[in-house]
């Protein structure tokens, strides 16, 4: 693999991580009083439109392989669950805890889903990596004392990780058969937008047409969804998955810094320690082979 190609892949994944890392802050800064599931639904609608726009320009390389309809529904429902529960978790327990918990839970739950769906047994490293990750999540969630632990918020973040795990594992099946990644992502998010559409009306959607509402949805849909996933897919073609897992750890770092600086979330030493431990757990799961 050429150095130039690898460097381009690393920069693309880093760019994706930075895009993803602004999600929680954008929600809390732009429309903090709007129902989080309504915001998630609006994001999916906007993001899927842009993803189909990007996929259109790659239509000549689309090929003949398509994701089976049942897999597409499951995959779209998974990413819909991820969006709805993640925004709810941010609203409930804060940006840093929600982001770190969801990101930490995803690789652990991906192994569980892979075992149930494709009978892929977890590697030995998964058990220790999962234990390390759970320890980090507990530290982050109880950083300000056990009484501050928000089981609802953390539970929603874990569900978000599960939704992403379903998306990840089921997508891998079709990608392995030769499906085009851009079209696969666009159709999956299109299904997710349809699944989540009723949640848009948990609150009068007129908020979308305010200046703050429009700019928030535009940023969430264009930058944190479509541009983020286009960059991520571009990067994955150029670097191996373990290196991508390392670079994408810029996401919780970005989310944590923005939460503290922009939103003013109070983070203590134990919060940062927990974030580091979660990162180590993810790295151990992704890098170890046995």
Helices and strands as residue ranges (DSSP letters): H 3-21, H 23-30, H 36-56, G 59-61, H 69-93, H 95-118, H 124-141, G 146-148, H 151-177, H 181-196, G 197-202, G 205-209, H 211-218, I 219-227, H 228-236, H 241-247, H 250-258, I 259-263, H 269-287
